[in-house]
Amino acid sequence: MSISSRQPKPKKCRVATCGASFNPARLGQAVCSPACAILDAPMNLERARKSLAKVERREIKVRKERLKSRADHLREAQAVFNEWVRLRDADLPCVSCGRHHDGQYHAGHWRSVGANPELRFEPLNVWKQCAPCNTHLSGNLVNYRTSLLERIGAEKVAWLERPHPARKYTVDEIKTIKSDYRAMIRELKRAAA
């Protein structure tokens, strides 16, 4: 017996006042007649409206993603990376002053992003730093270096301080960095819970 020769099972009309039994003529038919379809239409409007709104939101999201510049992607990746640094160092004190406090923490770069953009996403170059040290004391660099020597050692500090080849990330590389650090954030949050 082929698929086309099978008869569909009889269904009950979805309209409550009708309730008649009918054989559907097409896939997904829920009502027995055009008259019942007219009665059933207002019930489907809200569902159709929600479905259209969902499709529209998805399309807007795709269009917004296409409009993003390289700088927008870089800014988003930097925010995700900074969040990862703060989560990674959650139990550590400020890298510069060594204090634990209830204030805001930043992801402080030893070698600044402006001077060394190639070290922007280097985990050894970025540590949890309190807002006063990072903002008001310009990184509190003397104490930062002392603490950095204790945390990673003189050899790695020397590596950070020497020249590095220039690096210009492509949009695809930035997207990969962002997704990788988001995954690492989820893992840190799962481990902390």
C-alpha positions as CSV (number, residue, x, y, z in Angstrom):
1,M,0.0,0.0,0.0
2,S,1.5,3.3,-1.0
3,I,1.6,6.4,1.1
4,S,-0.8,8.4,-1.3
5,S,-3.5,5.7,-1.3
6,R,-3.9,5.6,2.5
7,Q,-6.9,7.3,3.9
8,P,-6.4,9.8,6.8
9,K,-8.0,8.9,10.1
10,P,-11.2,10.7,10.8
11,K,-10.8,13.8,13.1
12,K,-13.2,15.7,15.3
13,C,-13.8,19.3,14.3
14,R,-11.8,21.7,16.6
15,V,-14.7,24.2,16.8
16,A,-16.4,23.4,20.1
17,T,-19.9,24.2,18.9
18,C,-19.6,21.9,15.9
19,G,-17.7,18.8,17.1
20,A,-18.5,16.9,13.8
21,S,-16.4,14.0,12.7
22,F,-14.7,14.5,9.3
23,N,-11.9,13.0,7.0
24,P,-9.2,15.7,6.6
25,A,-8.5,16.6,2.9
26,R,-5.1,18.0,3.7
27,L,-2.3,17.7,6.3
28,G,-3.0,19.8,9.4
29,Q,-6.7,20.4,8.7
30,A,-8.4,20.9,12.1
31,V,-11.9,22.0,11.1
32,C,-14.6,20.3,9.0
33,S,-15.7,23.2,6.8
34,P,-15.0,26.8,5.7
35,A,-17.8,27.9,8.0
36,C,-16.0,26.3,11.0
37,A,-12.7,27.8,9.8
38,I,-14.2,31.3,10.0
39,L,-15.4,30.5,13.6
40,D,-11.9,29.1,14.4
41,A,-9.9,31.9,13.0
42,P,-10.0,34.3,16.0
43,M,-8.6,31.6,18.2
44,N,-5.6,31.2,15.9
45,L,-4.9,35.0,15.6
46,E,-3.0,35.3,18.9
47,R,-0.9,32.2,18.1
48,A,-0.1,33.5,14.6
49,R,0.7,36.9,16.0
50,K,3.2,35.4,18.4
51,S,4.7,33.3,15.7
52,L,5.2,36.3,13.4
53,A,6.7,38.4,16.2
54,K,9.1,35.6,17.0
55,V,10.2,35.3,13.3
56,E,10.5,39.1,13.2
57,R,12.7,39.3,16.3
58,R,15.0,36.6,14.9
59,E,15.3,38.5,11.6
60,I,16.1,41.7,13.5
61,K,18.8,39.9,15.5
62,V,20.3,38.6,12.3
63,R,20.2,42.0,10.6
64,K,21.8,43.7,13.7
65,E,24.6,41.1,13.7
66,R,25.3,41.8,10.1
67,L,25.5,45.6,10.8
68,K,28.1,45.2,13.6
69,S,31.5,46.6,12.8
70,R,34.8,45.0,13.7
71,A,35.0,47.5,16.6
72,D,31.6,46.4,17.9
73,H,32.7,42.7,17.9
74,L,36.0,43.6,19.6
75,R,34.2,45.6,22.3
76,E,31.9,42.6,23.0
77,A,34.8,40.2,23.0
78,Q,36.7,42.4,25.4
79,A,33.7,42.6,27.8
80,V,33.3,38.8,27.8
81,F,37.1,38.3,28.3
82,N,37.0,40.8,31.2
83,E,34.1,39.0,32.8
84,W,36.1,35.7,32.6
85,V,39.1,37.4,34.2
86,R,37.0,38.6,37.1
87,L,35.5,35.2,37.6
88,R,38.9,33.4,37.3
89,D,40.3,35.7,40.0
90,A,37.2,35.9,42.2
91,D,39.1,34.5,45.2
92,L,42.2,36.6,44.7
93,P,42.7,40.1,46.0
94,C,43.3,43.2,43.8
95,V,46.6,42.6,41.9
96,S,47.9,46.1,42.7
97,C,46.9,46.8,46.3
98,G,46.3,43.3,47.6
99,R,43.0,44.3,49.3
100,H,39.7,42.4,49.3
101,H,36.7,44.8,49.4
102,D,33.1,45.1,48.4
103,G,33.7,47.6,45.6
104,Q,33.8,47.2,41.9
105,Y,36.6,45.2,40.3
106,H,38.0,45.6,36.8
107,A,40.1,43.4,34.6
108,G,43.3,45.4,34.7
109,H,45.9,45.0,31.9
110,W,49.6,45.1,32.9
111,R,50.6,46.1,29.4
112,S,47.8,48.4,28.2
113,V,45.6,47.6,25.3
114,G,46.5,51.0,23.6
115,A,50.2,50.3,23.8
116,N,50.1,46.5,23.2
117,P,46.9,45.5,21.4
118,E,48.5,42.1,20.7
119,L,48.3,41.3,24.4
120,R,44.6,42.4,24.7
121,F,43.4,38.8,25.2
122,E,46.5,37.3,26.9
123,P,45.4,35.8,30.3
124,L,48.8,36.4,31.9
125,N,48.6,40.1,31.0
126,V,45.2,40.7,32.7
127,W,44.3,40.3,36.4
128,K,41.4,41.3,38.7
129,Q,42.1,44.9,39.9
130,C,40.0,47.1,42.1
131,A,38.4,50.2,40.5
132,P,40.4,52.7,42.6
133,C,43.8,51.2,41.6
134,N,42.8,50.8,37.9
135,T,41.0,54.1,37.5
136,H,42.4,56.6,40.0
137,L,45.9,55.3,40.3
138,S,46.4,54.5,36.6
139,G,46.8,50.9,37.4
140,N,49.1,51.3,40.4
141,L,51.8,49.8,38.2
142,V,54.7,49.6,40.7
143,N,52.6,47.4,43.0
144,Y,51.1,45.6,40.0
145,R,54.5,44.5,38.8
146,T,55.6,43.3,42.3
147,S,52.4,41.2,42.6
148,L,52.8,40.0,39.0
149,L,56.3,38.7,39.7
150,E,54.9,36.7,42.7
151,R,52.0,35.3,40.7
152,I,53.6,34.3,37.4
153,G,57.4,34.6,37.9
154,A,60.1,36.8,36.4
155,E,60.4,34.8,33.2
156,K,56.8,35.3,32.2
157,V,56.8,39.0,33.2
158,A,59.9,39.5,31.0
159,W,58.0,37.8,28.2
160,L,55.1,40.2,28.7
161,E,57.4,43.2,28.7
162,R,59.3,42.4,25.5
163,P,58.1,43.4,22.0
164,H,55.5,41.1,20.4
165,P,54.5,40.9,16.7
166,A,51.6,43.1,15.8
167,R,48.2,41.4,15.7
168,K,45.0,42.5,14.0
169,Y,42.2,40.1,14.7
170,T,39.7,39.4,12.0
171,V,35.9,39.4,12.8
172,D,35.8,35.6,12.7
173,E,38.7,35.4,15.1
174,I,37.0,37.9,17.4
175,K,33.8,35.9,17.3
176,T,35.7,32.7,18.1
177,I,37.4,34.4,21.1
178,K,34.0,35.6,22.3
179,S,32.4,32.2,22.1
180,D,35.4,30.5,23.7
181,Y,35.4,32.8,26.7
182,R,31.6,32.5,27.0
183,A,32.1,28.8,27.3
184,M,34.8,29.2,29.8
185,I,32.6,31.5,31.9
186,R,29.8,28.9,31.8
187,E,32.3,26.3,33.0
188,L,33.5,28.6,35.9
189,K,30.0,29.4,37.0
190,R,29.1,25.7,36.9
191,A,32.1,24.8,39.0
192,A,31.3,27.6,41.5
193,A,27.7,26.5,41.9
